[in-house]
């Protein structure tokens, strides 16, 4: 969240979480190590209209920083969710904890929750030049649905485009909720 909110990122995220916790439309997932947060993800199950908007951010970090944050985050905002779609937002892993499976675990938790909520796909936006994240999502079964070029992204981050990636989901019967893409073969082996 640093690109969006700078050094005030922690206060901004805290304000957003406090705003969202009572809502039934979003879920938060936190990866911790000994009580220390090392990653998090936000999953939108459905969209709310007429929400609290920027007010919690303004109260926490002021108008200027809130507007800048909204401007930056607007690059990766998914405007409309389809009825069967859940949207993975703000999946982040602390830099010194990357490539340890934390991002994959957070992504899996989001997908499990999406299936539990009756969703048939998950989507997410990612900066096209974020090679590690794009590789993680591809390995998890996500495919590019759309590419969006942006002068704003190029100027702010050196990121000329963002990718909307999607993964179809289904619950495999008798598996306690394991998630597979609809066309995946059942290769599971059970051991007594």
Secondary structure, DSSP 8 states (H G I E B T S, - for coil): -HHHHGGGHHHHHHHHHHHHHT-SSEEEEEEEETTEEEEEEEEESS--SS--TTHHHHHHH-HHHHHHHHHHHGGG------TTEEEEEEEEE-GGGTTSSHHHHHHHHHHHHHHHTT-SEEEEEEETT-HHHHHHHHHTT-EEEEEEE-HHHHHHHS--EEEEEEEE-EE-TTTTS-EE-TT---------
